[in-house]
Amino acid sequence: MMKTVEEKVESVYHILSCIYSESPWTMDQIKRDLESPNVDYYFVYNGQEIIAFLSLQQLVGELEITNIAVLPDYQGKGIGAQLLQKVASSNHPIFLEVRESNLAAQALYKKANFSIIGKRKNYYKNPIEGALLMKREGKDDR
């Protein structure tokens, strides 16, 4: 069953709220993102429930993973890797940012052939923390 945009917005907001003390994105921001022609969302379902998602922004000649999130009860089961696999066939380079303290996510990205190419100080809030900028080369670049 296809979910409406509103149901998807609520699911994304719920997942982000479960992972962070509060969602870093508002419902309006999520809705605008979902409706943007330059952003693709990939969802993982358990029955009717969305349990994980990945959002991918298309930029000129490159892609950026703006969010990847899995409900806590489903983490560590390979779902994040499945989501990354969906975008891995792209010919374009893919970028993402990850918290410096998020070692589990960094390990997942490294397994998917992302490498650290830079740092951004004080990029995240709640708590304030730096980000690692990671990149996976596109097929044409390898």
Secondary structure, DSSP 8 states (H G I E B T S, - for coil): ----HHHHHHHHHHHHHHHSSS-SS-HHHHHHHHH-TTEEEEEEEETTEEEEEEEEEEETTEEEEEEEEE-GGGTTSSHHHHHHHHHHT-SS-EEEEEETT-HHHHHHHHHTT-EEEEEEEEEETTTTEEEEEEEE--GGG-
